[in-house]
Amino acid sequence: MPGVAKSKACANCKKKRIRCDQRWPTCSPCSRSSTVCPGPSSTLKFIQHLAPSSDGIPGGKRKTPVSSKAAHPFAVMVDRGHLSPYNNGKAVHGSFRLQVPRFKSTTTVDRVSAQLVHLLEIKERTGLELPSYLKFVPERLSHSACLADSVALFYLTWHQASRGQSQAKVLESRTYGRALKSLQRAVNSQAVYTVETLTAMVILLGLTVHYKPFTLIDYRPHTVAIRHVMRQLGAPQLESSLHIGLIQSTEGLIGGHFESPWKETNEILQSQSGNSERREGEKEVEEFARASLEGIMAIFRPYLSNILPRVLKIWKDPIAMRESQESVVQDILEVRGPIETARKDVWEACSSPGFMVELPEPTFFLGHKITFTSTTIANYVLSLTMMNISVLAVLYDVQNLYGTENKPARAEYQGLCLQIWKCLPYLETLDSATSTRLLKSVASVFEHATDEEIGSILSTNLEWSNLGAKSKTDREGFRTEVVRISNLWYSRGSGRPEQVYYTLRPAHK
């Protein structure tokens, strides 16, 4: 078979008739399209020049015996195509397929490691932001079963995303249950105070925050556990790339609830890199905002556990709960006062020195934007603002349900929602994990947006798929998910107030 090149292009590239660069185990065209590359092609074309026939049988019709075994023990012929005449019967051409050996993972760790390496190579095609520390994980998978299971769950999430399927379904999968059980076994063993277990905890919390509706009490036990493990581990090892990679991720995940035990190390690294120069007084403002939020949480948690269940009963049976309405309203008003005072104090403390600034932004549909000098300050400001928005919305709902429209509460609610909207350009500057978490926390502020405003909101460079929008134009999916989260936040149950869509934009817009 001289003179005929053997094509090693993968089957996908052959089928699409495109050039395969044969960069195994995944060629570039398959990598760009996020498809599984089958590897080197096992189909070889050949042309066999025939000698003059001595028996009178035309060369193209002669039955040439073909052995099913090749000289190489792994190159086994498993199929042969039809032989056809070529060059006026002087030769025949056809093809045969060889069984090409492929690498097979022998252990779960091998399989998960290969998946993670594949994911890191083609992350730009997934639309899913990958934590920076993941590239330091493969070599540690064999040391921790819970880390391997959590990484497998992360890969499943990417797998769903790359195929346009619902990523949130991973939280209903067996892989998610396996990861939780594996982490539980690690926590109950001597392996709890290891960086591998900490990484698994951070991955699971990140996925949960990413896909589950945001509530202030859902994640507290998990964040407390992460902080505890970090404290027991002590200061992160600066020579460990995985430790360094975890610093920023844990800061973003637990920063809204507690001060990270590794915060000082993070500040040292930032000062060394010169990427984050802290302005004078910024640390003091952060401390004041954190103390204010912790103080308000002491009031807000009883509100969540005591008042909101009574609100839910009102929605389920307004007639039977009519006599309780006044006491519920009074309890809401008692909570609202301190929350509003704390919000105003923090806003003033952040705005005066310029750590929170409203600026003109002609490219944004509102014409203005609010920006922050640090994500920590943004966390505190948004958290306190959302607490106030939640209380105002519940107060208006309950009073409106019994025929009393509280217009001042509605106007204040609208004004605070508008302030949150103006923060969208700032969220565009954050990493995907942080911006998605903050978007989840403020989702209810989009409940009464008009269709035109939703279109403008979805056009921003943010990941809206986790709020129901399958595309930049999926207004209905977005609205449905936002209303669902709002009903959860405001304890409406299956009930739903009359939907009024009003514009929050300034009059001149």
C-alpha positions as CSV (number, residue, x, y, z in Angstrom):
1,M,0.0,0.0,0.0
2,P,2.7,2.5,-0.9
3,G,2.0,6.1,-1.7
4,V,-1.1,6.5,0.4
5,A,-0.9,8.5,3.6
6,K,-2.6,7.1,6.7
7,S,-5.1,9.6,8.2
8,K,-5.0,9.9,11.9
9,A,-7.6,12.6,12.1
10,C,-10.3,11.9,14.7
11,A,-13.8,10.8,13.5
12,N,-15.4,14.1,14.5
13,C,-13.1,16.1,12.3
14,K,-13.4,13.7,9.4
15,K,-17.2,13.9,9.6
16,K,-17.2,17.7,9.6
17,R,-14.4,17.7,7.0
18,I,-12.2,20.0,8.9
19,R,-8.5,19.9,9.7
20,C,-7.6,18.0,12.8
21,D,-4.4,19.1,14.5
22,Q,-4.1,15.7,16.3
23,R,-3.3,17.2,19.7
24,W,-4.2,14.1,21.7
25,P,-6.0,13.3,23.9
26,T,-8.3,16.1,22.7
27,C,-7.7,17.9,19.4
28,S,-8.3,21.6,19.2
29,P,-11.6,21.5,17.1
30,C,-13.2,19.1,19.6
31,S,-11.9,21.2,22.4
32,R,-13.4,24.4,20.9
33,S,-16.8,22.7,20.4
34,S,-16.7,21.1,23.9
35,T,-17.2,17.6,22.5
36,V,-15.5,14.4,23.5
37,C,-12.7,13.7,21.1
38,P,-12.6,10.0,20.0
39,G,-8.8,10.2,19.5
40,P,-6.7,9.0,16.6
41,S,-8.8,7.5,13.8
42,S,-8.7,3.8,13.4
43,T,-9.9,3.8,9.8
44,L,-7.1,3.7,7.3
45,K,-7.6,4.0,3.5
46,F,-5.4,2.0,1.2
47,I,-4.9,1.3,-2.5
48,Q,-3.5,-2.0,-3.6
49,H,-1.9,-2.3,-7.0
50,L,-2.7,-5.6,-8.6
51,A,-0.4,-7.8,-10.5
52,P,-1.6,-9.1,-13.9
53,S,-4.1,-11.8,-13.5
54,S,-3.0,-15.3,-14.2
55,D,-6.4,-16.9,-13.7
56,G,-8.5,-14.6,-15.8
57,I,-10.3,-13.1,-12.8
58,P,-10.4,-9.3,-12.9
59,G,-8.4,-7.6,-10.2
60,G,-11.3,-5.7,-8.8
61,K,-13.4,-8.8,-8.3
62,R,-10.7,-11.1,-6.9
63,K,-11.4,-12.1,-3.3
64,T,-8.3,-11.2,-1.4
65,P,-8.1,-13.0,1.9
66,V,-7.7,-10.6,4.9
67,S,-6.4,-11.7,8.2
68,S,-8.3,-10.5,11.3
69,K,-5.0,-10.3,13.2
70,A,-2.3,-7.7,12.5
71,A,1.3,-8.1,13.2
72,H,1.1,-5.7,16.2
73,P,-0.7,-7.4,19.1
74,F,-2.9,-4.3,19.7
75,A,-3.7,-3.5,16.1
76,V,-6.6,-5.9,15.5
77,M,-8.7,-5.6,12.4
78,V,-12.3,-5.4,13.4
79,D,-13.9,-4.4,10.1
80,R,-13.1,-4.0,6.4
81,G,-15.0,-2.0,3.8
82,H,-16.0,-3.1,0.3
83,L,-13.1,-3.3,-2.2
84,S,-13.8,-1.3,-5.4
85,P,-11.9,-1.2,-8.7
86,Y,-9.5,1.6,-9.2
87,N,-7.5,2.9,-12.2
88,N,-9.4,0.9,-14.8
89,G,-9.2,-2.3,-12.9
90,K,-5.4,-2.2,-12.3
91,A,-5.9,-1.7,-8.6
92,V,-8.5,-1.9,-5.9
93,H,-9.2,0.6,-3.1
94,G,-11.1,0.3,0.2
95,S,-10.7,0.8,3.9
96,F,-10.3,-1.2,7.0
97,R,-10.7,-0.3,10.7
98,L,-8.3,-1.2,13.4
99,Q,-9.0,-1.6,17.1
100,V,-6.8,1.2,18.5
101,P,-6.0,0.9,22.2
102,R,-7.4,3.8,24.4
103,F,-6.3,4.8,27.8
104,K,-8.8,3.6,30.5
105,S,-8.9,5.1,34.0
106,T,-8.4,2.3,36.5
107,T,-9.5,4.2,39.5
108,T,-12.0,6.9,40.5
109,V,-9.1,9.3,41.2
110,D,-7.7,8.7,37.7
111,R,-11.1,9.4,36.1
112,V,-11.8,12.5,38.1
113,S,-8.3,13.9,37.6
114,A,-8.7,13.4,33.8
115,Q,-12.1,15.1,33.9
116,L,-10.6,18.1,35.8
117,V,-7.7,18.4,33.5
118,H,-10.0,18.4,30.5
119,L,-12.2,21.0,32.2
120,L,-9.3,23.3,32.8
121,E,-8.2,23.0,29.2
122,I,-11.5,24.1,27.7
123,K,-12.9,26.3,30.5
124,E,-13.3,29.3,28.1
125,R,-16.0,27.3,26.3
126,T,-18.2,26.4,29.3
127,G,-19.5,29.8,30.4
128,L,-18.7,28.6,34.0
129,E,-16.1,30.5,35.9
130,L,-13.6,28.1,37.5
131,P,-12.0,28.9,40.9
132,S,-8.3,29.6,40.5
133,Y,-7.3,26.9,43.0
134,L,-8.7,24.1,40.9
135,K,-5.5,23.7,38.9
136,F,-3.7,22.7,42.0
137,V,-6.2,20.0,42.9
138,P,-5.4,17.0,40.6
139,E,-2.3,16.0,42.4
140,R,-4.2,15.9,45.7
141,L,-7.2,13.8,44.7
142,S,-5.6,10.5,45.7
143,H,-5.2,11.9,49.3
144,S,-8.9,12.6,49.9
145,A,-12.0,10.8,48.8
146,C,-14.2,13.7,49.7
147,L,-12.2,16.1,47.5
148,A,-12.4,13.6,44.6
149,D,-16.2,13.4,45.0
150,S,-16.7,17.2,45.3
151,V,-14.5,17.7,42.2
152,A,-16.6,15.1,40.3
153,L,-19.7,17.0,41.3
154,F,-18.1,20.2,39.9
155,Y,-17.3,18.5,36.7
156,L,-20.9,17.2,36.4
157,T,-22.0,20.9,36.8
158,W,-19.8,21.9,33.9
159,H,-21.0,18.9,31.9
160,Q,-24.6,20.1,32.2
161,A,-23.7,23.7,31.4
162,S,-21.7,22.7,28.2
163,R,-24.8,20.9,26.9
164,G,-27.3,23.7,27.7
165,Q,-29.0,21.6,30.4
166,S,-30.1,22.8,33.8
167,Q,-27.1,23.0,36.0
168,A,-29.2,23.2,39.1
169,K,-30.2,19.6,38.7
170,V,-26.8,18.5,39.9
171,L,-28.1,19.2,43.5
172,E,-30.7,16.5,42.9
173,S,-28.2,14.0,41.5
174,R,-26.5,10.9,43.1
175,T,-23.2,12.6,42.6
176,Y,-24.3,15.4,44.9
177,G,-25.5,13.0,47.6
178,R,-22.2,11.0,47.3
179,A,-20.2,14.2,47.7
180,L,-22.2,15.2,50.9
181,K,-21.8,11.7,52.4
182,S,-18.1,11.6,51.6
183,L,-17.6,15.0,53.2
184,Q,-19.5,13.9,56.3
185,R,-17.2,10.9,56.7
186,A,-14.2,13.1,56.4
187,V,-15.6,15.5,59.0
188,N,-16.1,12.6,61.4
189,S,-12.6,11.4,60.9
190,Q,-9.0,12.6,61.6
191,A,-9.0,14.0,58.0
192,V,-11.2,17.0,59.0
193,Y,-8.4,19.5,59.5
194,T,-6.7,19.2,56.2
195,V,-6.5,21.5,53.2
196,E,-8.2,18.8,51.1
197,T,-11.3,18.7,53.3
198,L,-11.4,22.5,53.4
199,T,-11.2,22.6,49.6
200,A,-14.1,20.1,49.3
201,M,-16.2,22.2,51.8
202,V,-15.5,25.4,49.7
203,I,-16.5,23.6,46.5
204,L,-19.8,22.3,47.9
205,L,-20.7,25.7,49.5
206,G,-19.8,27.5,46.2
207,L,-22.1,25.2,44.2
208,T,-24.9,25.5,46.7
209,V,-24.7,29.3,46.8
210,H,-24.5,29.3,43.0
211,Y,-27.8,27.4,42.4
212,K,-30.0,27.5,45.5
213,P,-32.2,30.5,46.3
214,F,-30.4,32.8,48.6
215,T,-31.5,32.9,52.3
216,L,-29.6,34.4,55.2
217,I,-29.8,31.3,57.3
218,D,-29.2,28.5,54.9
219,Y,-25.5,28.8,54.6
220,R,-24.5,29.9,58.2
221,P,-23.7,26.4,59.5
222,H,-21.6,25.7,56.5
223,T,-19.7,29.0,56.7
224,V,-19.2,28.5,60.5
225,A,-17.7,25.0,59.7
226,I,-15.3,26.5,57.1
227,R,-14.2,29.2,59.4
228,H,-13.6,26.6,62.2
229,V,-11.5,24.4,59.9
230,M,-9.5,27.4,58.7
231,R,-8.8,28.4,62.3
232,Q,-7.6,24.9,63.2
233,L,-5.4,24.8,60.1
234,G,-3.7,28.0,61.2
235,A,-2.2,30.5,58.9
236,P,-2.1,29.4,55.3
237,Q,1.2,28.1,53.9
238,L,2.5,30.7,51.6
239,E,4.5,28.1,49.7
240,S,1.4,26.1,49.0
241,S,-0.4,27.2,45.8
242,L,-3.6,25.5,46.9
243,H,-3.6,27.5,50.2
244,I,-3.1,30.7,48.3
245,G,-5.8,29.9,45.8
246,L,-8.3,29.2,48.6
247,I,-7.7,32.5,50.3
248,Q,-9.7,34.6,47.8
249,S,-12.5,32.0,47.5
250,T,-13.1,31.7,51.2
251,E,-13.0,35.5,51.6
252,G,-15.8,35.8,49.1
253,L,-17.9,33.0,50.4
254,I,-17.9,33.7,54.1
255,G,-17.0,37.4,54.1
256,G,-20.7,38.4,54.2
257,H,-21.2,36.5,57.5
258,F,-17.8,36.5,59.3
259,E,-14.4,37.9,59.0
260,S,-12.1,35.3,57.3
261,P,-9.4,33.9,59.6
262,W,-7.1,34.2,56.6
263,K,-7.9,37.9,56.0
264,E,-4.6,39.2,57.2
265,T,-2.7,36.8,54.9
266,N,-4.9,38.0,52.0
267,E,-4.1,41.6,52.8
268,I,-0.4,40.8,52.8
269,L,-0.6,39.1,49.5
270,Q,-2.5,42.0,48.0
271,S,0.0,44.5,49.3
272,Q,2.8,42.5,47.9
273,S,1.2,42.2,44.5
274,G,0.2,45.9,44.5
275,N,-3.3,45.0,43.1
276,S,-5.3,46.4,46.0
277,E,-4.1,49.6,47.7
278,R,-6.3,50.3,50.7
279,R,-7.3,53.9,51.2
280,E,-6.9,55.6,54.5
281,G,-9.9,54.8,56.8
282,E,-11.2,52.0,54.6
283,K,-10.4,49.2,57.1
284,E,-12.2,51.2,59.9
285,V,-15.3,51.6,57.7
286,E,-15.3,47.9,57.0
287,E,-15.1,47.2,60.7
288,F,-18.0,49.6,61.4
289,A,-20.1,48.0,58.7
290,R,-19.4,44.5,59.9
291,A,-20.3,45.4,63.5
292,S,-23.5,47.1,62.3
293,L,-24.5,44.0,60.2
294,E,-23.8,41.6,63.1
295,G,-25.8,43.8,65.4
296,I,-28.8,43.8,63.0
297,M,-28.5,40.1,62.5
298,A,-29.4,39.6,66.2
299,I,-32.7,41.3,65.3
300,F,-33.2,39.9,61.9
301,R,-32.9,36.2,62.7
302,P,-35.8,36.3,65.2
303,Y,-37.8,38.1,62.5
304,L,-37.0,35.3,60.0
305,S,-37.9,32.5,62.5
306,N,-40.9,34.1,64.4
307,I,-42.6,36.8,62.3
308,L,-42.3,35.4,58.8
309,P,-44.0,32.1,59.7
310,R,-47.0,34.2,60.9
311,V,-46.9,36.1,57.7
312,L,-47.1,32.8,55.8
313,K,-50.2,31.8,57.8
314,I,-51.8,35.1,56.8
315,W,-51.3,34.4,53.2
316,K,-52.7,30.9,53.5
317,D,-55.8,32.0,55.4
318,P,-56.3,35.8,55.5
319,I,-59.8,35.6,57.1
320,A,-58.8,33.4,60.0
321,M,-55.7,35.5,60.6
322,R,-57.4,38.9,60.5
323,E,-57.2,39.4,64.2
324,S,-53.4,38.7,64.2
325,Q,-52.8,41.2,61.4
326,E,-52.3,44.3,63.6
327,S,-49.8,42.5,66.0
328,V,-47.8,41.2,63.0
329,V,-47.7,44.7,61.5
330,Q,-46.5,46.1,64.8
331,D,-43.8,43.5,65.1
332,I,-42.6,44.3,61.6
333,L,-42.5,48.0,62.4
334,E,-40.3,47.3,65.5
335,V,-37.8,45.4,63.3
336,R,-37.9,48.0,60.5
337,G,-36.7,50.9,62.7
338,P,-33.3,49.6,63.8
339,I,-32.6,48.1,60.3
340,E,-33.3,51.4,58.5
341,T,-31.2,53.3,61.1
342,A,-28.3,50.9,60.6
343,R,-28.6,51.1,56.8
344,K,-28.5,54.9,56.8
345,D,-25.5,54.9,59.2
346,V,-23.5,52.5,57.0
347,W,-24.4,54.3,53.8
348,E,-23.3,57.6,55.4
349,A,-20.0,56.0,56.7
350,C,-19.3,54.5,53.3
351,S,-20.4,57.5,51.1
352,S,-18.7,60.3,52.9
353,P,-15.1,59.2,52.4
354,G,-15.9,57.9,48.9
355,F,-15.8,54.2,49.6
356,M,-19.3,54.0,48.0
357,V,-19.9,56.5,45.2
358,E,-22.7,57.1,42.7
359,L,-21.3,58.2,39.3
360,P,-22.7,59.1,35.9
361,E,-22.7,56.1,33.5
362,P,-24.1,57.0,30.0
363,T,-23.7,53.4,28.7
364,F,-26.0,52.0,31.5
365,F,-29.7,52.3,31.0
366,L,-30.2,54.1,34.3
367,G,-27.6,56.7,33.4
368,H,-25.9,56.3,36.8
369,K,-24.0,53.6,38.7
370,I,-22.9,52.9,42.2
371,T,-19.4,51.6,42.7
372,F,-17.4,50.4,45.8
373,T,-13.8,50.4,46.7
374,S,-13.9,46.8,48.0
375,T,-16.1,43.8,47.7
376,T,-16.3,43.6,51.5
377,I,-18.0,47.0,51.7
378,A,-20.3,46.1,48.9
379,N,-21.3,42.9,50.8
380,Y,-22.2,44.8,53.9
381,V,-24.1,47.6,52.1
382,L,-26.1,45.2,49.9
383,S,-27.0,42.9,52.9
384,L,-28.3,45.8,55.0
385,T,-30.2,47.2,52.1
386,M,-31.8,43.9,51.2
387,M,-32.9,43.4,54.8
388,N,-34.7,46.7,54.7
389,I,-36.2,46.0,51.3
390,S,-37.5,42.6,52.6
391,V,-39.1,44.2,55.7
392,L,-40.7,47.0,53.6
393,A,-42.1,44.5,51.0
394,V,-43.6,42.3,53.7
395,L,-45.1,45.3,55.5
396,Y,-46.7,46.5,52.3
397,D,-48.0,43.1,51.4
398,V,-49.7,42.4,54.8
399,Q,-51.3,45.8,55.0
400,N,-52.4,45.8,51.3
401,L,-53.9,42.3,51.8
402,Y,-56.3,43.8,54.3
403,G,-57.2,46.9,52.2
404,T,-54.6,49.4,53.5
405,E,-52.1,50.7,51.0
406,N,-49.0,52.0,52.6
407,K,-47.8,54.3,49.9
408,P,-44.7,55.6,51.8
409,A,-43.5,52.1,52.4
410,R,-44.0,51.3,48.7
411,A,-42.1,54.5,47.6
412,E,-39.2,53.7,50.0
413,Y,-39.1,50.2,48.7
414,Q,-38.9,51.4,45.1
415,G,-36.1,53.8,45.9
416,L,-34.0,51.2,47.5
417,C,-34.6,48.7,44.7
418,L,-33.4,51.4,42.3
419,Q,-30.2,51.8,44.3
420,I,-29.5,48.1,44.0
421,W,-30.1,48.3,40.2
422,K,-27.4,50.9,40.0
423,C,-24.9,48.4,41.4
424,L,-25.2,46.1,38.4
425,P,-22.2,47.8,36.5
426,Y,-20.1,47.2,39.6
427,L,-21.1,43.5,39.8
428,E,-19.9,43.2,36.2
429,T,-16.3,44.0,37.4
430,L,-16.3,41.1,39.9
431,D,-15.4,37.5,39.3
432,S,-18.2,35.2,38.2
433,A,-18.6,33.4,41.5
434,T,-18.9,36.6,43.6
435,S,-21.2,38.4,41.2
436,T,-23.5,35.4,40.9
437,R,-23.7,35.1,44.7
438,L,-24.6,38.7,45.1
439,L,-27.1,38.6,42.2
440,K,-28.8,35.7,44.0
441,S,-29.0,37.8,47.2
442,V,-30.7,40.7,45.5
443,A,-32.9,38.8,43.0
444,S,-36.2,40.1,44.5
445,V,-35.5,43.7,43.6
446,F,-36.3,42.9,39.9
447,E,-39.8,41.6,40.8
448,H,-41.8,44.6,39.5
449,A,-39.6,45.5,36.6
450,T,-41.3,46.2,33.3
451,D,-40.5,44.1,30.2
452,E,-38.4,46.9,28.8
453,E,-36.4,47.2,32.0
454,I,-35.9,43.4,32.1
455,G,-34.5,43.5,28.6
456,S,-32.0,46.2,29.7
457,I,-31.1,44.2,32.8
458,L,-30.5,41.0,30.9
459,S,-28.3,42.9,28.4
460,T,-25.7,43.5,31.1
461,N,-22.6,41.4,31.1
462,L,-23.7,39.2,34.0
463,E,-24.6,35.5,34.3
464,W,-28.4,35.5,34.4
465,S,-28.9,31.8,33.7
466,N,-29.1,31.0,37.4
467,L,-32.0,33.4,37.7
468,G,-34.1,31.6,35.1
469,A,-33.0,33.3,31.9
470,K,-31.9,30.7,29.4
471,S,-30.7,33.5,27.1
472,K,-30.3,37.3,27.0
473,T,-33.9,37.6,25.6
474,D,-35.6,35.1,28.0
475,R,-37.6,37.7,29.9
476,E,-40.4,35.2,30.9
477,G,-38.0,32.7,32.4
478,F,-36.2,35.5,34.3
479,R,-39.5,36.9,35.6
480,T,-40.8,33.5,36.7
481,E,-37.7,32.7,38.8
482,V,-37.5,36.2,40.3
483,V,-41.1,36.0,41.5
484,R,-40.5,32.5,42.9
485,I,-37.5,33.8,44.9
486,S,-39.5,36.9,46.0
487,N,-42.4,34.7,47.2
488,L,-39.8,32.7,49.2
489,W,-38.2,35.8,50.7
490,Y,-41.5,37.4,51.6
491,S,-43.2,34.3,52.9
492,R,-46.1,34.4,50.5
493,G,-46.1,30.6,50.0
494,S,-48.2,29.6,47.0
495,G,-50.0,33.0,47.3
496,R,-49.0,35.8,45.1
497,P,-50.0,39.5,45.2
498,E,-51.4,41.2,42.2
499,Q,-48.4,41.8,40.0
500,V,-47.9,45.5,39.2
501,Y,-45.1,46.3,36.8
502,Y,-43.9,49.8,37.3
503,T,-40.8,51.6,36.1
504,L,-38.0,52.4,38.6
505,R,-36.1,54.6,36.1
506,P,-35.8,58.3,36.7
507,A,-38.4,60.4,35.0
508,H,-35.9,61.9,32.5
509,K,-35.1,58.4,31.3
